[in-house]
Amino acid sequence: MDFAPEIKILILNAVILAVAYLGIYPSLQEKTLNRMMAVDAVLSALALVVAGGLFWGTGVEFNLPLVATNWAVFTILTLFVMEVPLFLWFARKHGINIFNDPDS
């Protein structure tokens, strides 16, 4: 079964976020905004590396509402949009103050 390029990136993002929010973040001993941001930077880089491995140099266009873009922009934007509700839920559940983190 061959999926559209957008679906491949969305599945990649969903898997990365599932691992993060069901495995990595809950297992952190200290759940702070700074620790989550550090892990998120690594996971975002992983998403870009995998997406780049799939689409770099192919010239495939990715469609967002109102605009066509490349694989890197599509990956970052969709990862961000998918992560925001998960992050807000996780922060609220674990009492992480997202505006004034004492770890900073």
Residue frames relative to the residue before (quaternion, step in Angstrom):
aa qw qx qy qz dx dy dz
M 1.0000 0.0000 0.0000 0.0000 0.00 0.00 0.00
D 0.1557 -0.7945 0.5831 0.0670 3.56 -0.77 1.04
F 0.2404 -0.7855 0.5604 0.1053 3.55 -0.77 1.10
A 0.5920 -0.5341 0.4604 0.3902 3.54 -1.28 0.40
P 0.6357 -0.5575 0.3634 0.3912 3.62 -1.06 0.61
E 0.6347 0.5342 -0.3377 0.4446 3.60 0.99 -0.78
I 0.6511 0.5147 -0.3116 0.4627 3.56 0.99 -0.86
K 0.6183 0.5457 -0.3478 0.4461 3.60 0.98 -0.75
I 0.6745 0.4750 -0.2942 0.4826 3.60 0.93 -0.88
L 0.6515 0.5149 -0.3226 0.4543 3.60 0.95 -0.82
I 0.6357 0.5029 -0.3267 0.4860 3.60 1.03 -0.72
L 0.6219 0.5343 -0.3316 0.4667 3.59 0.96 -0.85
N 0.6750 0.4896 -0.2912 0.4689 3.58 0.85 -0.97
A 0.6560 0.5194 -0.3140 0.4486 3.59 0.92 -0.88
V 0.6539 0.5018 -0.3167 0.4693 3.59 0.96 -0.81
I 0.6515 0.5094 -0.3157 0.4652 3.59 0.91 -0.86
L 0.6820 0.4774 -0.2904 0.4718 3.59 0.91 -0.87
A 0.6206 0.5324 -0.3444 0.4612 3.60 1.03 -0.69
V 0.6508 0.4952 -0.3151 0.4816 3.59 0.94 -0.84
A 0.6638 0.5174 -0.3071 0.4443 3.57 0.94 -0.88
Y 0.8024 0.3472 -0.1667 0.4559 3.58 0.64 -1.11
L 0.7055 0.4022 -0.2790 0.5125 3.60 1.20 -0.22
G 0.7878 0.2963 -0.1578 0.5164 3.59 1.19 -0.39
I 0.7712 0.3975 -0.2244 0.4437 3.56 0.46 -1.19
Y 0.7335 0.4450 -0.2646 0.4404 3.59 0.60 -1.09
P 0.6653 0.4834 -0.3366 0.4586 3.65 0.86 -0.73
S 0.6909 0.4841 -0.2915 0.4509 3.61 1.10 -0.59
L 0.4621 0.6632 -0.4660 0.3597 3.61 1.22 -0.07
Q 0.4649 -0.6855 0.4799 0.2894 3.56 -0.87 0.93
E 0.7610 0.1539 -0.0893 0.6239 3.57 0.99 -0.87
K 0.1748 -0.7944 0.5767 0.0761 3.54 -0.53 1.17
T 0.1788 0.7767 -0.5768 0.1794 3.56 -0.17 1.32
L 0.6629 -0.5111 0.3737 0.3995 3.52 -1.27 0.40
N 0.6635 0.5157 -0.3105 0.4443 3.59 0.91 -0.87
R 0.6560 0.4963 -0.3190 0.4707 3.59 0.95 -0.80
M 0.6577 0.5019 -0.3142 0.4656 3.58 0.96 -0.84
M 0.6436 0.5190 -0.3272 0.4575 3.60 1.00 -0.76
A 0.6358 0.5220 -0.3356 0.4589 3.60 1.01 -0.71
V 0.6635 0.4817 -0.2995 0.4878 3.58 0.93 -0.90
D 0.6522 0.5329 -0.3125 0.4395 3.57 0.97 -0.87
A 0.6109 0.5437 -0.3514 0.4558 3.59 1.05 -0.68
V 0.6602 0.4951 -0.3022 0.4772 3.58 0.97 -0.85
L 0.6788 0.4886 -0.2959 0.4615 3.59 0.92 -0.88
S 0.6216 0.5240 -0.3371 0.4748 3.59 1.09 -0.67
A 0.6355 0.5125 -0.3191 0.4813 3.57 1.03 -0.79
L 0.6240 0.5328 -0.3309 0.4661 3.59 1.03 -0.78
A 0.6435 0.5165 -0.3208 0.4650 3.60 0.94 -0.86
L 0.6713 0.4921 -0.2988 0.4667 3.59 0.95 -0.84
V 0.6429 0.5196 -0.3285 0.4569 3.60 0.98 -0.78
V 0.6809 0.4740 -0.2966 0.4730 3.59 0.88 -0.89
A 0.6603 0.4912 -0.3114 0.4751 3.59 0.91 -0.89
G 0.6357 0.5239 -0.3248 0.4646 3.58 1.03 -0.76
G 0.6343 0.5322 -0.3224 0.4588 3.54 1.03 -0.77
L 0.6944 0.4674 -0.2702 0.4758 3.55 1.09 -0.69
F 0.8576 0.2206 -0.0449 0.4625 3.58 0.83 -0.97
W 0.4383 0.7004 -0.4732 0.3057 3.64 1.17 -0.13
G 0.8504 0.1645 -0.1367 0.4806 3.54 -0.87 0.96
T 0.5480 0.6341 -0.4011 0.3697 3.58 1.21 0.04
G 0.3744 -0.7491 0.4689 0.2809 3.58 1.18 -0.48
V 0.3761 0.7295 -0.4866 0.2995 3.57 1.26 0.28
E 0.2783 -0.7442 0.5851 0.1622 3.57 -0.98 0.91
F 0.2146 -0.7567 0.6070 0.1135 3.53 -1.09 0.79
N 0.2761 -0.7979 0.5221 0.1209 3.53 -0.80 1.05
L 0.0741 -0.7283 0.6810 0.0181 3.48 -0.99 1.06
P 0.6475 -0.4787 0.3669 0.4659 3.61 -1.13 0.26
L 0.8633 0.1102 -0.1393 0.4723 3.56 -0.87 1.09
V 0.8134 0.1728 -0.0919 0.5478 3.64 1.13 -0.17
A 0.2763 -0.7056 0.6226 0.1955 3.55 -1.23 0.58
T 0.0500 -0.8157 0.5756 -0.0271 3.57 -0.96 0.86
N 0.5666 -0.5783 0.4450 0.3827 3.58 -1.28 -0.09
W 0.7358 -0.4458 0.2894 0.4197 3.54 -1.31 0.15
A 0.6579 0.5284 -0.3271 0.4255 3.63 0.95 -0.79
V 0.6744 0.4757 -0.2931 0.4827 3.58 0.87 -0.94
F 0.6407 0.5263 -0.3216 0.4573 3.58 0.94 -0.86
T 0.6575 0.5160 -0.3137 0.4507 3.59 0.91 -0.89
I 0.7008 0.4691 -0.2825 0.4571 3.59 0.77 -1.00
L 0.6832 0.4926 -0.3016 0.4468 3.61 0.84 -0.94
T 0.7026 0.4495 -0.2877 0.4707 3.59 0.84 -0.88
L 0.6011 0.5397 -0.3620 0.4651 3.59 1.06 -0.61
F 0.6488 0.5165 -0.3076 0.4665 3.59 0.97 -0.87
V 0.6843 0.4870 -0.2920 0.4575 3.59 0.81 -1.00
M 0.6736 0.4853 -0.2967 0.4720 3.59 1.00 -0.77
E 0.7050 0.4960 -0.2732 0.4270 3.59 1.02 -0.75
V 0.5573 0.6486 -0.4018 0.3276 3.61 0.98 -0.71
P 0.7124 0.4249 -0.3085 0.4655 3.68 0.66 -0.85
L 0.6232 0.5344 -0.3418 0.4574 3.59 1.05 -0.71
F 0.6604 0.5093 -0.3061 0.4591 3.57 0.93 -0.89
L 0.6657 0.5028 -0.3117 0.4548 3.59 0.87 -0.92
W 0.6348 0.5170 -0.3190 0.4775 3.59 1.02 -0.80
F 0.6874 0.4870 -0.2878 0.4556 3.58 0.83 -1.00
A 0.6521 0.5141 -0.3163 0.4588 3.60 0.94 -0.88
R 0.6614 0.4924 -0.3093 0.4737 3.59 0.92 -0.84
K 0.6640 0.5226 -0.3044 0.4397 3.58 0.91 -0.93
H 0.7866 0.3217 -0.1559 0.5035 3.59 0.97 -0.86
G 0.5192 -0.6902 0.3920 0.3168 3.59 1.23 0.32
I 0.3499 0.7238 -0.5144 0.2983 3.57 1.07 0.72
N 0.2860 -0.7512 0.5746 0.1539 3.55 -0.68 1.14
I 0.2442 -0.8264 0.4923 0.1226 3.56 -0.33 1.23
F 0.6954 0.4726 -0.2874 0.4588 3.60 1.20 -0.24
N 0.8000 0.0984 -0.0407 0.5905 3.59 1.12 -0.52
D 0.0130 -0.8391 0.5428 -0.0330 3.56 0.44 1.24
P 0.4170 -0.7334 0.4738 0.2523 3.63 -0.71 1.00
D 0.5838 0.5957 -0.3639 0.4145 3.59 1.25 -0.27
S 0.6419 0.5604 -0.3211 0.4133 3.60 1.22 -0.35
